[in-house]
Amino acid sequence: MAKLFVRKPLSVLLSEADNSEKGLKRTLSAASLVALGIGAIIGAGLFVRTASAAGGHAGSGVTISFIIAAIGCAFAGLCYAEFASMIPIAGSAYTYSYATLGEFVAWIIGWDLVLEYALGAATVAISWSEYLNKLCEALFHFRIPYEWSHSPLQVSDLGERGIMNLPAVFILLLLTFLLIRGVQQSATVNAVIVIVKVSIVILFIALGWQFINPANHTPYLIPADAAPVTLNDGRIIDFSQFTNHGWGGVLAGAGIVFFAFIGFDAVSTAAQETKNPKTAMPIGILVSLLVCTVLYILFSHVLTGVAPYQDFLKSGSEASVAYAIDHYMPHYEWLSLFVTIAILAGFSSVILVMLLGQTRVFYSMANDGLVPPVFAKLHPKYRTPYKSQWLFFAFVSLFAAFLPESIVGDMTSIGTLFAFILVCIGIIVMRKTNPDLPRSFRTPLVPVVPILGVLVCAAMIYGLNWENWTRLAVWLVLGLFIYFGYGIRNSRVRKMQ
């Protein structure tokens, strides 16, 4: 049993971090990391999941949901920042756990991060498809046929059933090509998109503020006796359930909009491609998290003030921002078009960072022998894990093409929350086992901050329903079969013992 928790020596980790000549190329600065973080954070979580959380659970109280999610992310972010400055190599929470909690826990986190990055990319690709349809309708008065832009589990107002989501697969293919060319080129494209995306968020907040209807914020939380709503697929949203009204709905909303913060930890996966990771990593993680939190709270307040939360359950469920502008902000049709174009670009940057993070985690796992070596195979010219990119393109495309955003998004949130909990625990363990290790950034008030991070993230997991708990359990069991069938037999750390 003890061998299950064999740790990867810190000396080995740090030597890997220093040996960048044979591995990933160091090209990113602190500013690049901040842009990378904001590029990953502001996306489907804000433009799509806000409406989902408000419509079915929190109402206008989704602003409080964002605050709860931000608090949990702040605690976890402080822990991530210490780890990233101390162990500046690719792999994120997986690598940190290998050094602190042992191989078995590291495997669980590495496998769990597939839910965060790969399914996160799938979730945003689905949302990208929704906004592409909105753009086609606005510019060309044409919509991609419902059956070819939605999953088989979705039904339109007219009774049309989806077959597969082709636009979602298209954007995944395009960004896979870009990532194979190199992370520096990808970061440059991302920086341009971030400027446009943040400008759009600020513009919507500034212009939408004057259209806030106080009646939409009264009551601020959904009451238990709110009238049920029947969705297009026949499902009925009953607001009397604990997680669909009041503070229970706010907590459930926090678990949903938590998806909006996921990108900040993707910054840590690029540590091995950063010029001065010990100082740049904490800056990239914490600054991007702070900027986005402020924008999120203001944005959600305006969106739920402009349109009533009931609209986001049906007619306003897709492309919710453009919907709110078109229906409740007269004479701003130009803004709706501009927002749609900018959001498409913004979603692209989120997918890009998610796919980047996923392949870097498996790059580290392959180098450790826990997954096949194909995931660590670098392109002879671009020095990027190109075979891994193609494999994950195929994997992510299956989810993006055949499942709706709600299912994939909630799976992403619960997987990430679980990873955050283990990272917070890892900081406490590392302070006990390696108290003298140099740290250019130290998490304050240990163990209070990590414990609070665990509690807040656990509360958000509780807010997500039992179906998501079941999906997480099934996913982890599948991972255990792979670990005991392949990983434990090929582990390089075990061979060093």
C-alpha positions as CSV (number, residue, x, y, z in Angstrom):
1,M,0.0,0.0,0.0
2,A,2.8,2.4,0.8
3,K,4.2,2.0,-2.7
4,L,1.0,3.5,-4.0
5,F,2.0,6.8,-2.5
6,V,5.7,6.8,-3.7
7,R,6.7,10.5,-4.3
8,K,8.7,11.9,-7.1
9,P,11.8,13.5,-5.5
10,L,11.9,17.3,-5.7
11,S,15.5,17.1,-6.8
12,V,14.3,15.2,-9.9
13,L,11.5,17.7,-10.6
14,L,13.8,20.7,-10.3
15,S,16.4,19.2,-12.6
16,E,13.7,18.6,-15.1
17,A,12.7,22.3,-14.8
18,D,16.3,23.4,-15.5
19,N,16.7,21.1,-18.5
20,S,14.7,23.0,-21.1
21,E,17.1,22.6,-24.0
22,K,15.8,19.1,-24.8
23,G,12.2,19.9,-23.9
24,L,9.7,22.6,-24.2
25,K,10.9,26.1,-25.3
26,R,10.9,28.9,-22.7
27,T,9.3,31.9,-24.4
28,L,6.6,33.3,-22.1
29,S,6.8,36.4,-19.8
30,A,4.7,37.4,-16.8
31,A,2.6,39.7,-19.1
32,S,2.1,36.8,-21.5
33,L,0.9,34.6,-18.5
34,V,-1.6,37.3,-17.3
35,A,-2.9,37.5,-20.9
36,L,-3.0,33.7,-21.1
37,G,-4.9,33.5,-17.8
38,I,-7.5,36.2,-18.8
39,G,-7.8,34.5,-22.2
40,A,-8.7,31.2,-20.5
41,I,-10.9,32.7,-17.8
42,I,-13.2,35.0,-19.7
43,G,-15.2,32.9,-22.1
44,A,-18.1,30.5,-22.0
45,G,-18.2,30.6,-18.2
46,L,-19.2,34.3,-18.4
47,F,-21.1,34.5,-21.6
48,V,-23.0,31.2,-21.3
49,R,-22.8,29.7,-17.9
50,T,-24.0,33.0,-16.2
51,A,-27.3,32.7,-18.0
52,S,-27.5,29.0,-17.1
53,A,-26.9,29.6,-13.4
54,A,-29.2,32.5,-13.2
55,G,-32.1,30.9,-15.1
56,G,-32.3,27.6,-13.3
57,H,-30.9,28.3,-9.9
58,A,-29.7,31.7,-8.6
59,G,-31.7,34.4,-10.5
60,S,-30.1,37.8,-9.9
61,G,-28.2,36.2,-7.0
62,V,-25.8,34.8,-9.6
63,T,-23.6,37.8,-8.6
64,I,-23.3,36.2,-5.2
65,S,-22.6,32.9,-6.8
66,F,-19.7,34.5,-8.6
67,I,-18.4,35.9,-5.3
68,I,-18.5,32.5,-3.7
69,A,-16.8,30.9,-6.6
70,A,-14.2,33.6,-6.6
71,I,-13.4,33.1,-2.9
72,G,-12.9,29.4,-3.5
73,C,-10.6,30.1,-6.5
74,A,-8.7,32.8,-4.5
75,F,-7.8,30.3,-1.8
76,A,-6.9,27.7,-4.4
77,G,-5.1,30.3,-6.5
78,L,-2.8,31.2,-3.5
79,C,-1.9,27.5,-3.1
80,Y,-1.3,27.2,-6.9
81,A,0.9,30.3,-6.8
82,E,3.2,28.8,-4.2
83,F,3.5,25.5,-6.0
84,A,4.1,27.1,-9.4
85,S,6.9,29.2,-8.0
86,M,8.4,26.3,-6.2
87,I,8.1,23.6,-8.8
88,P,8.1,25.5,-12.2
89,I,7.5,22.7,-14.7
90,A,4.6,21.5,-16.9
91,G,1.9,19.5,-15.3
92,S,0.0,21.8,-13.0
93,A,-1.7,20.1,-10.0
94,Y,-0.6,16.7,-11.3
95,T,3.1,17.5,-10.8
96,Y,2.5,19.2,-7.4
97,S,0.6,16.2,-6.1
98,Y,3.4,13.8,-7.3
99,A,5.9,15.7,-5.1
100,T,3.6,16.0,-2.0
101,L,0.9,13.3,-1.9
102,G,2.4,10.5,-3.9
103,E,1.9,8.8,-7.3
104,F,-1.5,7.4,-6.7
105,V,-3.0,10.8,-5.8
106,A,-1.0,12.3,-8.7
107,W,-2.6,9.9,-11.1
108,I,-6.1,10.7,-9.8
109,I,-5.5,14.4,-10.3
110,G,-3.8,13.9,-13.7
111,W,-6.8,11.8,-14.9
112,D,-9.2,14.2,-13.2
113,L,-7.7,17.2,-15.1
114,V,-8.9,15.7,-18.3
115,L,-12.4,16.7,-17.1
116,E,-11.1,20.2,-16.6
117,Y,-9.1,20.9,-19.7
118,A,-10.4,18.5,-22.4
119,L,-14.0,18.7,-21.4
120,G,-13.6,22.4,-20.7
121,A,-12.4,22.8,-24.3
122,A,-15.4,20.8,-25.5
123,T,-17.8,23.0,-23.4
124,V,-16.5,26.2,-24.9
125,A,-16.5,24.7,-28.5
126,I,-20.2,24.0,-28.1
127,S,-20.8,27.6,-27.0
128,W,-18.7,28.8,-29.9
129,S,-21.0,27.0,-32.2
130,E,-24.0,28.7,-30.7
131,Y,-22.5,32.2,-31.2
132,L,-21.4,31.3,-34.8
133,N,-25.1,30.6,-35.6
134,K,-26.0,33.9,-34.1
135,L,-23.4,35.7,-36.3
136,C,-24.5,33.8,-39.5
137,E,-28.1,34.9,-38.8
138,A,-27.2,38.5,-38.2
139,L,-24.9,38.9,-41.2
140,F,-26.2,36.5,-43.8
141,H,-29.8,35.7,-42.5
142,F,-28.8,32.1,-42.5
143,R,-28.6,29.5,-39.7
144,I,-26.6,26.3,-39.8
145,P,-29.2,23.6,-39.7
146,Y,-30.2,22.7,-36.1
147,E,-29.4,19.0,-36.6
148,W,-25.8,19.8,-37.6
149,S,-25.1,22.4,-34.9
150,H,-26.5,20.6,-31.8
151,S,-26.1,17.3,-30.0
152,P,-28.6,14.4,-30.3
153,L,-29.8,15.2,-26.8
154,Q,-31.0,18.7,-27.8
155,V,-34.5,19.6,-29.2
156,S,-35.4,23.0,-30.7
157,D,-38.6,25.0,-30.2
158,L,-39.9,23.5,-33.5
159,G,-39.2,19.9,-32.4
160,E,-36.0,19.4,-34.4
161,R,-33.5,17.1,-32.9
162,G,-29.7,17.5,-33.2
163,I,-27.4,14.9,-34.9
164,M,-23.9,16.3,-34.3
165,N,-22.3,19.7,-33.7
166,L,-20.0,20.3,-36.7
167,P,-19.0,23.9,-36.0
168,A,-17.7,22.8,-32.6
169,V,-15.5,20.2,-34.2
170,F,-14.3,22.8,-36.8
171,I,-13.0,25.3,-34.2
172,L,-11.2,22.5,-32.3
173,L,-9.5,21.4,-35.5
174,L,-8.4,25.0,-36.4
175,L,-6.9,25.6,-32.9
176,T,-5.2,22.2,-32.9
177,F,-3.2,23.3,-36.0
178,L,-2.3,26.6,-34.3
179,L,-1.0,24.9,-31.1
180,I,1.1,22.4,-33.1
181,R,2.9,25.4,-34.7
182,G,4.1,26.6,-31.3
183,V,3.1,28.2,-28.0
184,Q,4.7,31.6,-28.7
185,Q,2.6,32.1,-31.8
186,S,-0.5,30.9,-29.9
187,A,0.2,33.3,-27.0
188,T,0.5,36.2,-29.5
189,V,-2.8,35.5,-31.0
190,N,-4.3,35.1,-27.6
191,A,-3.0,38.5,-26.4
192,V,-4.8,40.2,-29.3
193,I,-8.0,38.4,-28.6
194,V,-7.8,39.2,-24.8
195,I,-7.7,42.9,-25.6
196,V,-10.8,42.7,-27.7
197,K,-12.6,40.4,-25.3
198,V,-12.0,42.6,-22.2
199,S,-13.1,45.7,-24.2
200,I,-16.4,44.0,-25.0
201,V,-17.1,43.0,-21.4
202,I,-16.4,46.6,-20.3
203,L,-18.5,48.1,-23.1
204,F,-21.5,45.8,-22.3
205,I,-21.2,46.8,-18.6
206,A,-21.0,50.5,-19.4
207,L,-23.8,50.6,-21.9
208,G,-26.1,48.0,-20.3
209,W,-26.1,49.7,-16.9
210,Q,-28.6,52.3,-18.1
211,F,-31.0,49.5,-19.2
212,I,-31.1,47.7,-15.9
213,N,-34.7,47.2,-14.8
214,P,-35.0,47.1,-11.0
215,A,-37.9,44.7,-11.2
216,N,-35.5,42.1,-12.6
217,H,-33.5,42.3,-9.4
218,T,-36.6,42.0,-7.2
219,P,-36.6,39.6,-5.4
220,Y,-32.8,39.2,-5.8
221,L,-33.0,35.4,-5.1
222,I,-35.5,33.1,-6.8
223,P,-38.5,32.4,-4.4
224,A,-39.5,28.8,-3.7
225,D,-43.0,29.5,-5.1
226,A,-41.8,30.7,-8.5
227,A,-43.9,29.3,-11.3
228,P,-42.3,26.1,-12.9
229,V,-40.9,26.4,-16.4
230,T,-41.2,23.7,-19.1
231,L,-38.2,23.4,-21.4
232,N,-38.1,22.6,-25.1
233,D,-37.2,19.0,-24.4
234,G,-40.1,18.5,-22.0
235,R,-38.2,18.8,-18.8
236,I,-39.8,20.9,-16.1
237,I,-37.7,23.3,-13.9
238,D,-39.3,23.2,-10.4
239,F,-38.0,26.1,-8.4
240,S,-39.3,24.6,-5.1
241,Q,-36.2,22.2,-5.0
242,F,-33.5,23.3,-2.6
243,T,-30.9,23.9,-5.3
244,N,-33.3,25.9,-7.5
245,H,-34.2,28.8,-5.3
246,G,-32.9,31.0,-2.4
247,W,-29.4,30.3,-1.0
248,G,-29.5,26.7,-2.2
249,G,-29.8,28.1,-5.7
250,V,-27.0,30.5,-5.1
251,L,-24.7,27.7,-4.0
252,A,-25.7,25.6,-7.0
253,G,-25.1,28.6,-9.2
254,A,-21.6,28.9,-7.7
255,G,-20.9,25.4,-8.8
256,I,-22.0,26.2,-12.3
257,V,-20.3,29.6,-12.7
258,F,-17.2,28.2,-11.2
259,F,-16.5,27.1,-14.7
260,A,-15.9,30.7,-15.5
261,F,-12.8,30.8,-13.3
262,I,-11.2,27.6,-14.5
263,G,-8.6,29.2,-16.7
264,F,-6.4,30.7,-14.0
265,D,-4.8,27.3,-13.1
266,A,-4.2,26.6,-16.8
267,V,-1.4,29.2,-16.4
268,S,0.5,26.8,-14.2
269,T,0.6,24.2,-17.0
270,A,2.9,26.6,-19.0
271,A,5.5,26.9,-16.3
272,Q,8.1,25.0,-18.3
273,E,7.6,27.4,-21.2
274,T,8.1,30.5,-19.1
275,K,11.3,32.6,-18.9
276,N,11.3,33.3,-15.2
277,P,8.6,31.0,-13.8
278,K,9.4,31.5,-10.1
279,T,8.3,35.1,-10.2
280,A,6.1,35.2,-13.3
281,M,3.9,32.3,-12.3
282,P,2.3,33.9,-9.1
283,I,1.8,37.1,-11.1
284,G,0.1,35.4,-13.9
285,I,-2.2,33.3,-11.7
286,L,-3.2,36.0,-9.1
287,V,-3.5,39.1,-11.4
288,S,-5.6,37.3,-14.0
289,L,-7.9,35.9,-11.3
290,L,-8.3,39.4,-9.7
291,V,-9.1,41.2,-12.9
292,C,-11.7,38.6,-14.0
293,T,-13.4,38.5,-10.7
294,V,-14.2,42.2,-10.7
295,L,-15.4,42.1,-14.3
296,Y,-17.6,39.0,-13.6
297,I,-19.5,40.5,-10.7
298,L,-20.3,43.7,-12.7
299,F,-21.2,41.8,-15.8
300,S,-23.6,39.4,-14.1
301,H,-25.3,42.3,-12.3
302,V,-25.9,44.0,-15.6
303,L,-27.0,40.9,-17.5
304,T,-29.6,39.8,-14.9
305,G,-30.8,43.4,-14.6
306,V,-31.3,43.9,-18.4
307,A,-33.2,40.6,-18.9
308,P,-35.4,38.6,-16.5
309,Y,-33.8,35.3,-15.3
310,Q,-36.8,33.3,-16.8
311,D,-35.7,34.2,-20.3
312,F,-32.4,32.4,-19.9
313,L,-34.2,29.0,-19.5
314,K,-35.6,28.9,-23.1
315,S,-35.4,31.6,-25.7
316,G,-32.3,33.3,-24.2
317,S,-30.4,30.1,-23.3
318,E,-28.1,30.3,-26.4
319,A,-26.0,33.4,-27.1
320,S,-27.5,35.0,-24.0
321,V,-25.6,38.3,-24.2
322,A,-26.7,39.0,-27.8
323,Y,-30.2,37.9,-26.8
324,A,-30.4,40.5,-24.0
325,I,-29.1,43.3,-26.2
326,D,-31.5,42.4,-29.1
327,H,-34.6,42.2,-26.9
328,Y,-34.0,44.7,-24.1
329,M,-31.5,47.3,-25.4
330,P,-33.1,49.1,-28.3
331,H,-30.9,51.0,-30.8
332,Y,-27.9,48.9,-29.9
333,E,-28.2,46.2,-32.6
334,W,-24.6,47.1,-33.7
335,L,-23.4,46.2,-30.2
336,S,-25.1,42.8,-30.5
337,L,-23.2,42.1,-33.7
338,F,-19.9,43.4,-32.3
339,V,-20.3,41.3,-29.1
340,T,-21.0,38.2,-31.1
341,I,-17.8,38.6,-33.2
342,A,-15.7,39.4,-30.1
343,I,-17.2,36.5,-28.1
344,L,-16.4,34.1,-31.0
345,A,-12.8,35.3,-30.9
346,G,-12.8,35.1,-27.1
347,F,-14.1,31.6,-27.0
348,S,-11.3,30.6,-29.4
349,S,-8.7,31.8,-26.9
350,V,-10.3,29.8,-24.1
351,I,-10.3,26.6,-26.2
352,L,-6.7,27.3,-27.1
353,V,-5.5,27.6,-23.5
354,M,-7.5,24.5,-22.5
355,L,-6.0,22.4,-25.2
356,L,-2.6,23.7,-24.3
357,G,-3.1,22.8,-20.7
358,Q,-4.4,19.3,-21.4
359,T,-1.5,18.3,-23.6
360,R,1.1,19.7,-21.1
361,V,-0.4,17.6,-18.3
362,F,-0.2,14.5,-20.3
363,Y,3.3,15.5,-21.5
364,S,4.4,15.3,-17.9
365,M,2.5,12.1,-17.2
366,A,4.1,10.5,-20.3
367,N,7.6,11.5,-19.2
368,D,6.8,9.8,-15.8
369,G,5.7,6.6,-17.6
370,L,2.1,6.8,-16.4
371,V,0.6,7.2,-19.9
372,P,2.1,6.0,-23.2
373,P,5.2,7.8,-24.5
374,V,3.2,9.1,-27.6
375,F,1.9,11.9,-25.4
376,A,5.4,13.2,-24.9
377,K,6.5,13.0,-28.5
378,L,7.7,16.5,-29.6
379,H,7.5,17.8,-33.1
380,P,11.0,17.9,-34.7
381,K,10.7,21.5,-35.8
382,Y,8.1,23.2,-33.5
383,R,9.0,21.2,-30.3
384,T,5.3,20.9,-29.3
385,P,3.6,17.6,-28.3
386,Y,1.9,17.3,-31.7
387,K,0.8,13.7,-31.5
388,S,-0.9,14.4,-28.1
389,Q,-2.6,17.4,-29.7
390,W,-4.1,15.2,-32.4
391,L,-5.2,12.5,-30.0
392,F,-6.9,15.0,-27.8
393,F,-8.5,16.7,-30.8
394,A,-10.2,13.4,-31.5
395,F,-11.2,12.8,-27.9
396,V,-12.6,16.4,-27.3
397,S,-14.4,16.3,-30.6
398,L,-16.5,13.4,-29.5
399,F,-17.9,15.3,-26.5
400,A,-18.3,18.5,-28.4
401,A,-20.1,16.9,-31.3
402,F,-22.5,14.6,-29.3
403,L,-23.2,16.1,-25.9
404,P,-24.9,19.4,-24.8
405,E,-23.1,22.2,-23.1
406,S,-24.9,21.7,-19.8
407,I,-23.7,18.1,-19.2
408,V,-20.1,18.7,-20.4
409,G,-19.8,22.0,-18.5
410,D,-20.9,20.5,-15.1
411,M,-18.5,17.6,-15.5
412,T,-15.7,20.1,-16.1
413,S,-16.7,22.1,-12.9
414,I,-16.8,19.1,-10.6
415,G,-13.5,17.7,-11.9
416,T,-11.8,21.0,-11.4
417,L,-13.1,21.5,-7.9
418,F,-11.9,18.1,-6.9
419,A,-8.4,18.9,-8.2
420,F,-8.4,22.3,-6.3
421,I,-9.2,20.5,-3.1
422,L,-6.2,18.2,-3.5
423,V,-3.9,21.1,-4.4
424,C,-4.9,22.9,-1.2
425,I,-4.2,19.8,0.9
426,G,-0.9,19.4,-0.9
427,I,0.3,22.8,0.4
428,I,-0.3,21.8,4.0
429,V,1.6,18.5,3.4
430,M,4.5,20.3,1.6
431,R,4.9,22.8,4.5
432,K,5.3,19.8,6.9
433,T,7.6,17.6,4.7
434,N,9.7,20.3,3.0
435,P,9.6,23.4,5.3
436,D,13.0,24.8,4.2
437,L,12.5,24.5,0.4
438,P,13.0,27.9,-1.3
439,R,9.7,29.6,-2.1
440,S,9.6,32.9,-4.0
441,F,5.9,33.1,-3.2
442,R,4.4,31.7,0.1
443,T,0.7,31.1,0.6
444,P,-0.4,33.3,3.6
445,L,-2.0,31.9,6.8
446,V,-1.2,28.2,6.2
447,P,-3.1,26.0,7.1
448,V,-6.1,28.4,7.4
449,V,-6.2,29.5,3.7
450,P,-5.8,25.9,2.3
451,I,-8.5,24.6,4.7
452,L,-10.9,27.3,3.7
453,G,-10.1,26.5,0.1
454,V,-11.1,22.9,0.7
455,L,-14.3,23.8,2.5
456,V,-15.5,26.3,-0.1
457,C,-14.7,24.0,-3.1
458,A,-16.4,21.1,-1.3
459,A,-19.5,23.3,-0.7
460,M,-19.6,24.0,-4.5
461,I,-19.3,20.3,-5.3
462,Y,-22.3,19.7,-2.9
463,G,-24.2,22.3,-4.8
464,L,-23.9,20.3,-8.0
465,N,-26.4,17.5,-8.3
466,W,-25.9,13.8,-7.7
467,E,-25.7,13.1,-11.5
468,N,-22.4,15.0,-11.6
469,W,-21.1,13.2,-8.6
470,T,-21.9,9.9,-10.3
471,R,-20.2,11.0,-13.5
472,L,-17.1,11.9,-11.5
473,A,-17.1,8.6,-9.7
474,V,-17.4,6.6,-13.0
475,W,-14.6,8.7,-14.6
476,L,-12.3,8.1,-11.7
477,V,-13.0,4.3,-11.6
478,L,-12.2,4.2,-15.4
479,G,-8.9,6.0,-14.6
480,L,-8.0,3.4,-11.9
481,F,-8.4,0.6,-14.4
482,I,-5.9,2.4,-16.7
483,Y,-3.5,3.2,-13.8
484,F,-3.4,-0.4,-12.5
485,G,-3.3,-1.8,-16.0
486,Y,-0.6,0.4,-17.4
487,G,0.7,3.3,-15.2
488,I,1.8,1.3,-12.2
489,R,3.8,-1.1,-14.4
490,N,5.6,1.6,-16.3
491,S,6.2,4.3,-13.6
492,R,9.7,5.7,-13.9
493,V,9.7,6.8,-10.3
494,R,9.0,3.2,-9.1
495,K,11.9,2.0,-11.2
496,M,14.2,4.5,-9.4
497,Q,13.3,3.0,-6.0
